[in-house]
C-alpha cells in the first residue's frame, strides 16, 4: 500500500482526510470555482446591489408620486349635502347651485341660500332634483 503524507489542494475546493486504519486517502471534493472572483466579482456584486436599491426606491416612491400628481377637481372648498329621503350625498358646487336656482324659478320662489332654507323646502328640492336629472 502506498501512504501519502502530503496532500495538495491548490486547484481544488474541497477537503481531504487520510485514514489511519488502512492508509487510504478519502477526498470529499467539489468542482473548482470557475466563477467570477476578485475585483470583477466585487464590482458585479456592488453593481447588482445598486440596481436592486434603485428598483426598491422606485417601487416605494411610485405610489407617493401618483398621489402627489392627483389634483383636486376644483380649487374651491367642496361641500357635501346629505339627502335623507334618498339616503345619498350630493356635492354642492356651481353645477348644483345652477340646478337649485332653476328649481327656485320653477317654484316661483325668491333666491335664498340652500343652507338658510327650511328643512321641508330642502327635502322638496332633493325630491325635485332626483326627478329632474342633469341634461349634460
N, C-alpha and C positions, 0 to 999 in steps of 0.2 A: 504494500500500500504506500501511496505517496502522501506525505504530510506537507501541508503548506503552512508556512509561518507568517507570511505577509500577504495581504490581500489589497489589491489596488482598485479603487473605485473612481478613477479620475474622470471617466466619461459616462458613468452610470449614476443614476439617482436611486439608491436602494441601500439595503443593509446586508451584511454577511455574518455568518456565525460558523465557527469551527467547532464541530462536535468533539468532545474529549473521549467519547466512548469508542468509536471505531475509526477516528481520524478522518471523517468525511467532512466536506465543506457544504454547508447549506446556505444558499443565497435566496433572498427574497428581493427581487428587483422589479423595477417598472421601467417603462420606456424612457429614454433620455429626454430631457426637457428641451424640445426644439422650438419652443415658443419665443416670443419677443422678450428679451431681457435687457437689463442695463438701462442706459439712458433712453433708448427708444421705448421701452416698456413704461418708464416713468412718465414720459411725455404723453403717451397714449392714455394712461390712467388719469392724468391731470386733465387732458382734453375731454375725456368721457365724463369726468366729474363736473367740469364747467358746463358742458352741454346739458347734462342732467339737471343741474341747478337752473340753467336758463329755461328749460321746459317747465320745471316746477314753479318758477317765478311767474311765467306766463300763465300757467294754469290757475294760480292764486289771484293774479291781477286781472284776468279777463272778466270775471263777474263784476268786479268793482268798476271797471271801465264801462261796462254795459249799463250799469245802474247810473253812473255819473253822466252818461251820454243821454239818458232819457230826460225829456223836457216836459214841463207841465203843459197842459192844453192851453191855458191862458195865463197871463201874468197876474190876473186878479185873484181875489180870495174866493174859494169855492164854498158855496152854501148848499147843504143838503136839507131837503124838507121831507118829512115822513108823512105819507098818505095812509092814515089809519084805516080807512074803509077798504082800500085795495091792498093794504099791507106791503107797500113798496116805497122806495126812496126816489126822489127827483132832485136833480141838480138844478139849483136856481141860478141861471145865468142869463145872458142877454136874450138868448133864444126863448127861454121860459118867460121872461119878462114881456116879450112881444106877444106871446100867446095869452098871457094874463091881461094885457091891455086890450087885445082882441075880444076876450071874454067880457071885459067891462063895457066895451062898446056895444056888444050884442045884448047885454043885460040892461043897457041904458043907465049905467051907474057912473058916478064920477070916480076919478082915479084916487085911490088910497093905497098905500103900500101894503103888500101882502101880509107882512108881519102885524100891521095895525088893524087888519080886518077881524071881524068877529069869527069865532071858530066855525059857526054854521056856514058862513059865507065861504070860508076856506074849504070846507068839505064839499060845498056845492061846486066850487071851482074845480076841484080834483075830479068830481064826477063828470063835469063838463069836459074837462081835459082828456079823460080816458075815452070819452065818446067822440072827441074831435082830435084825431091824431095829426101829427105834423104833415105838411104837404111837401117836405123836402125831398 
